[in-house]
Each structure stands twice: as structure tokens, then as C-alpha cells.
Amino acid sequence: MIETSQATDFKAALLADGFTGDLVVATDPEYQASLLRFAKNAQRNAAMVAFVKSAEDVSKVITLVNARSTGPGSIHVAVRGGGHSTSGSSSSEGGIVIDLSRYLNTARVDQERQLGYVGGGANWAAVDKEAIKYGLATTGGTVNHTGVGGLSLGGGLGWLMGEHGMTIDNILQVTLVTSDGSILTVNSTSHPDLYWGIRGGGPNFGCVTEFVFQLYPQRPTVFAGPLVFPPPLLPTVMDAVHEWYAGASEKEAAVVAMTSKGSTGTPLVIAIVFYNGDEEEGRKRFSKLLSLGPIVDGTRMIPYEALNSLQNGTAPYGGNYHLSGTVRGERGIKAETAIQLFDQLVEIASAPGECATDGVPVMAVVWEFFHLKKAASVASDATAYRMRVAHPASPIMIAWQTDGPEATKDAKNRILQLKQRLDEGLKDSFGGGRGKDDTGYGNYEMGNPQATDAAAPLYGENYPRLQELKAKYDPAMMFRSWYPIQPTRVVT
Ligand SMILES: Cc1cc2nc3c(=O)[nH]c(=O)nc-3n(C[C@H](O)[C@H](O)[C@H](O)COP(=O)(O)OP(=O)(O)OC[C@H]3O[C@@H](n4cnc5c(N)ncnc54)[C@H](O)[C@@H]3O)c2cc1C
């Protein structure tokens, strides 16, 4: 913990050292605003927030932390990209936040080389909007206010992954500031060990101030939109989705959500479909689903840059949220299991409790049907991210209104209850449920991503190599807020 007087002293020292961004401490008028996150419950009271303008600014902060530390980890450092971690992994209680979102938040495009240069604190809206001006795009997040930083360093699942693979598969280079303050250019020939490690283990190795992404030609409009169904149709919807998915091309994808409270204020099934092509063909591909009689059919041709905003309304910035994830298998779900799970979702969401004192929380389970072949064509040891052929991811989200730690605890418990029911319920559906090594997708914050033992199961057979890398680049574990990799040689 840094005391307020110490933080003021840090601020003065950084300014004297030529720090060019903004430094905010508890006595500054904009302090509360500087702590804001996507999830209110992920906000923490940092001693100082450093809104950096460059890699050099980041390096100055890290150098000062090293100079003033009384031992490994004595000053907690967090890096904030888009600020969407619901567990608080980009926040710090009493430490220093290196915040990239105020200044390093833009994207620029090299049209000729089809490259995107993206700030470490940008969100996906910035990338999508800039790239499509040149008829280009890459795989990004499906809610476009999500940050490029955390999403890219932890994997990156999105609508375009059937054609272009995961986001990590399109990272060509990063500028990384490591725990000794070095500013490194990391790519396949410069620090190739780190290039391997940051693609999946990213937040463990430093602060990325710039990404260089491979971009691809993208048509200006796509066929996409939501189809809303009443809960009793869930089994029929899932059958239709599985039938479509079995023959889907890499240009198609869908997500199916069961939510305890949709736009009608009642439980709903929402399927969002996507075809990277024209309307006539898109309607053909999803004809079975479209014929089921949705109560709302919002499918239409939309500008490409609107695709990743289709789900923005389900997760507005600044509420209380807890995100977690599980996995689903390849086969269909039995009708009775689907109905049972939906009932359980509604029951868990509407139970009385600490997080329900200001209104009933909203819970949703999302089953993603992205085309996985391209991602799975990369070997599981080619990048730190290994879950290439594992069961597809399935995020679960709870949103609630009551502030405070007790409400957060209650909300997390509800997610745990639901996950248990899902794992049990899906054992005999969805191709047998979760596999032995199937931890799910790290960015969906499985369990507690800050726990000291969280990294080993996530990285599996890639873990020893990551531990070596951690020992080389961050032996004192300055970066330990996201599945903290334990170095092979611990510094005392
Ligand atoms: C509403 C919502 C929708 C989502 N949709 C998707 C989706 O479609 N696809 C998908 O794959 N995931 C999705 N996710 C999960 C998402 O990938 C993670 O929440 C991710 O951590 C968000 O990144 P961020 O930069 O916004 O978060 P932050 O909270 O800023 O950061 C998360 C972690 O990454 C680190 N970090 C962030 N930026 C940097 C950087 N530049 N350098 C070093 N470390 C950094 C932080 O220190 C922290 O540990 C979604 C999450 C939410 C809440």
C-alpha cells in the first residue's frame, strides 16, 4: 500500500523525470473519475493513476516503482487497457495503475501492407471503424467497447475467427515495456520467446503500448442481427442451430443466449446470426432458424463496423457485472435439459439475496458458435494460448444494481451455482460436457484469475515454458494480476 503523501511524492518525482501524461492521486479532483471501470465492482482505490502518453512514460513509472520498492511486489502495479476485467485485474487497491486508455487509444492503418497499428488502450470500436475505411478488418471482440489490450493478450474470440483465426493469431508485433523498464519490440525475430509468450499469456510479461495486427480485405456490409424467441422454443432453436453449425462455412457464426430478462422484461432466448456476405445467401444459410417464428427478427444487412456493436446494449458501461465462463461440446442439447437449465437460470437469478436488494439481477448464458477450424489449425504449443481444439467457450454474465462487497459475493455465488448446474446438465448433452484439461477461456475469467494457482491449469503443458519466460522477464512478479505465472526461480 502506498500512503497518500508517498503517492504525491511519486507524482512529483515522475514529473521531474519528464513524464508527459497525467498523474492523478487521491487529493486530485478527478481522482474518482480516474478509477472508473466497465464493471463498477471492479473499481479499486489506487494510490496513483498514471495516464501514459508513450512507452517512455510507462518505462518511467516502472523505473520509479523499482527504485522505491522495498522488496518484490511491495508496490502493486496494474495495467489498464479497455478496463473490462470484472474481477478487477486492471485495478489496484493502494498501488499504481498504468492507464493506457486516455491517450494510447487510437488505431491507424497502413493500407498497402494491410497492417493495423493500435494503441494498447484502444477499444475494438476504434479498430473496426478505422480499418473498414480502407476496406479492411481483423478478428476483434463482439462488444466493441471491450479493450484491445486484455482481449488480444488473452486470446481473442470473435465473429471473423472462422476466416482469420483468433486475435492472437493476427498479432504481428507489440511494443512491450517489461518489468525492468526496457522498451522492447517483440515479433517473430525480435525477442521471439516473448512473442510466443504474449500471445495468450500477455498481461504477465509487461505493458503493451502498441499492437501491430494483420488486417484482411472486408466487404463493407454483412448480414447479421438478433432473432428473439420465447423460452419454450429453446430446444427447437438449439436443434436448428446445431443442424446449421454442422455444415457452416468459415464465413458464418452465431451466438445463442438464454437470459433471465430480455428486452421484454421476461426470460428470452436470443440468437444472433452472422454471415459475411449478402442478404439472400445469409437468409438461405439460416433459413431453418428464421423459419421458427421469432418474436423479433432484427436480421438485416448492416455496415461491417456495426457488427461488433450488436451486443453493446446487453452490457452498458458502469454497471455491476461478474463474467465467468464454462465450455460446451459439439453436439446438441437434449430438450428436457435445455428447459431445465433455463428454469434453473431464472430461479437462481430471481432468488432473494444481497445482490437483489435494489432489483432482480439479470443472468445470461451465451453459447458461442464460432467457426473454430482456423483457430484449431494452429498447434497448441505454437503460442502460449493452448485451448485450440478444446470445447468452445461459453460466457456467463450476471448484472446487478446493489453496490458493495456483499452484493458482489452473492452475485459470484449465483454464477458458481449456475456453472455447477450447467456442467452437470451438459454431461449427457453437448458431447459429454467438459474435458479433463478443458479449463475454458481465460478471458472469460474462469474462477479467480488473480489466484496464485490460477495459471497452471489454464496453460497446461505450456506452463513450464511460461514459467521460464517469467523468470527471465519478470522474476519479481510485477505483473501478477491476471493468471499470475509463477517464475521457475522465485525472487525473495
Ligand atoms: C461485455 C464483454 C464482452 C466481451 N466479449 C468478448 C469477445 O467477444 N471476445 C473475447 O475474446 N473476449 C470477450 N470478452 C472478454 C475480454 O476479452 C476480457 O474481459 C478482456 O480482459 C478485456 O480486455 P480490456 O483491455 O478491456 O480489460 P482490462 O480490464 O483493461 O484488462 C484485462 C487484463 O489485461 C491486462 N491488459 C489490458 N491491456 C493491456 C496492455 N495493453 N498491456 C498489458 N496488459 C494489458 C490488464 O492488466 C488486465 O490484467 C468480453 C468481456 C466483456 C466484459
Ligand as a Chemical Component Dictionary entry (heavy atoms), coordinates in Angstrom:
data_LIG
# 
_chem_comp.id                   LIG 
_chem_comp.type                 NON-POLYMER 
_chem_comp.pdbx_formal_charge   0 
_chem_comp.three_letter_code    LIG 
# 
loop_
_chem_comp_atom.comp_id 
_chem_comp_atom.atom_id 
_chem_comp_atom.alt_atom_id 
_chem_comp_atom.type_symbol 
_chem_comp_atom.charge 
_chem_comp_atom.model_Cartn_x 
_chem_comp_atom.model_Cartn_y 
_chem_comp_atom.model_Cartn_z 
_chem_comp_atom.pdbx_ordinal 
LIG C1  C1  C 0 -19.010 -7.167  -22.232 1  
LIG C2  C2  C 0 -17.851 -8.063  -22.561 2  
LIG C3  C3  C 0 -17.746 -8.630  -23.816 3  
LIG C4  C4  C 0 -16.672 -9.458  -24.136 4  
LIG N1  N1  N 0 -16.590 -10.002 -25.384 5  
LIG C5  C5  C 0 -15.518 -10.743 -25.712 6  
LIG C6  C6  C 0 -15.364 -11.261 -27.030 7  
LIG O1  O1  O 0 -16.195 -11.061 -27.901 8  
LIG N2  N2  N 0 -14.269 -11.989 -27.306 9  
LIG C7  C7  C 0 -13.309 -12.235 -26.372 10 
LIG O2  O2  O 0 -12.329 -12.893 -26.701 11 
LIG N3  N3  N 0 -13.429 -11.768 -25.119 12 
LIG C8  C8  C 0 -14.501 -11.026 -24.768 13 
LIG N4  N4  N 0 -14.624 -10.547 -23.500 14 
LIG C9  C9  C 0 -13.589 -10.850 -22.505 15 
LIG C10 C10 C 0 -12.442 -9.868  -22.669 16 
LIG O3  O3  O 0 -11.533 -10.426 -23.589 17 
LIG C11 C11 C 0 -11.730 -9.602  -21.334 18 
LIG O4  O4  O 0 -12.637 -9.018  -20.440 19 
LIG C12 C12 C 0 -10.518 -8.709  -21.529 20 
LIG O5  O5  O 0 -9.713  -8.800  -20.389 21 
LIG C13 C13 C 0 -10.888 -7.270  -21.749 22 
LIG O6  O6  O 0 -9.766  -6.508  -22.027 23 
LIG P1  P1  P 0 -9.683  -4.993  -21.546 24 
LIG O7  O7  O 0 -8.430  -4.417  -22.089 25 
LIG O8  O8  O 0 -10.949 -4.299  -21.820 26 
LIG O9  O9  O 0 -9.623  -5.201  -19.973 27 
LIG P2  P2  P 0 -8.723  -4.628  -18.799 28 
LIG O10 O10 O 0 -9.570  -4.753  -17.591 29 
LIG O11 O11 O 0 -8.161  -3.292  -19.096 30 
LIG O12 O12 O 0 -7.533  -5.662  -18.763 31 
LIG C14 C14 C 0 -7.693  -7.042  -18.536 32 
LIG C15 C15 C 0 -6.311  -7.635  -18.238 33 
LIG O13 O13 O 0 -5.438  -7.401  -19.342 34 
LIG C16 C16 C 0 -4.339  -6.566  -18.968 35 
LIG N5  N5  N 0 -4.094  -5.598  -20.034 36 
LIG C17 C17 C 0 -5.005  -4.854  -20.704 37 
LIG N6  N6  N 0 -4.406  -4.113  -21.636 38 
LIG C18 C18 C 0 -3.085  -4.383  -21.549 39 
LIG C19 C19 C 0 -1.943  -3.914  -22.245 40 
LIG N7  N7  N 0 -2.047  -3.038  -23.239 41 
LIG N8  N8  N 0 -0.724  -4.396  -21.884 42 
LIG C20 C20 C 0 -0.610  -5.318  -20.887 43 
LIG N9  N9  N 0 -1.660  -5.796  -20.192 44 
LIG C21 C21 C 0 -2.878  -5.326  -20.526 45 
LIG C22 C22 C 0 -4.767  -5.890  -17.676 46 
LIG O14 O14 O 0 -3.654  -5.562  -16.871 47 
LIG C23 C23 C 0 -5.648  -6.953  -17.041 48 
LIG O15 O15 O 0 -4.863  -7.892  -16.364 49 
LIG C24 C24 C 0 -15.683 -9.720  -23.160 50 
LIG C25 C25 C 0 -15.789 -9.155  -21.892 51 
LIG C26 C26 C 0 -16.853 -8.333  -21.583 52 
LIG C27 C27 C 0 -16.942 -7.744  -20.208 53 
# 
loop_
_chem_comp_bond.comp_id 
_chem_comp_bond.atom_id_1 
_chem_comp_bond.atom_id_2 
_chem_comp_bond.value_order 
_chem_comp_bond.pdbx_ordinal 
LIG C1  C2  SING 1  
LIG C2  C3  SING 2  
LIG C2  C26 DOUB 3  
LIG C3  C4  DOUB 4  
LIG C4  N1  SING 5  
LIG C4  C24 SING 6  
LIG N1  C5  DOUB 7  
LIG C5  C6  SING 8  
LIG C5  C8  SING 9  
LIG C6  O1  DOUB 10 
LIG C6  N2  SING 11 
LIG N2  C7  SING 12 
LIG C7  O2  DOUB 13 
LIG C7  N3  SING 14 
LIG N3  C8  DOUB 15 
LIG C8  N4  SING 16 
LIG N4  C9  SING 17 
LIG N4  C24 SING 18 
LIG C9  C10 SING 19 
LIG C10 O3  SING 20 
LIG C10 C11 SING 21 
LIG C11 O4  SING 22 
LIG C11 C12 SING 23 
LIG C12 O5  SING 24 
LIG C12 C13 SING 25 
LIG C13 O6  SING 26 
LIG O6  P1  SING 27 
LIG P1  O7  DOUB 28 
LIG P1  O8  SING 29 
LIG P1  O9  SING 30 
LIG O9  P2  SING 31 
LIG P2  O10 DOUB 32 
LIG P2  O11 SING 33 
LIG P2  O12 SING 34 
LIG O12 C14 SING 35 
LIG C14 C15 SING 36 
LIG C15 O13 SING 37 
LIG C15 C23 SING 38 
LIG O13 C16 SING 39 
LIG C16 N5  SING 40 
LIG C16 C22 SING 41 
LIG N5  C17 SING 42 
LIG N5  C21 SING 43 
LIG C17 N6  DOUB 44 
LIG N6  C18 SING 45 
LIG C18 C19 SING 46 
LIG C18 C21 DOUB 47 
LIG C19 N7  SING 48 
LIG C19 N8  DOUB 49 
LIG N8  C20 SING 50 
LIG C20 N9  DOUB 51 
LIG N9  C21 SING 52 
LIG C22 O14 SING 53 
LIG C22 C23 SING 54 
LIG C23 O15 SING 55 
LIG C24 C25 DOUB 56 
LIG C25 C26 SING 57 
LIG C26 C27 SING 58 
# 
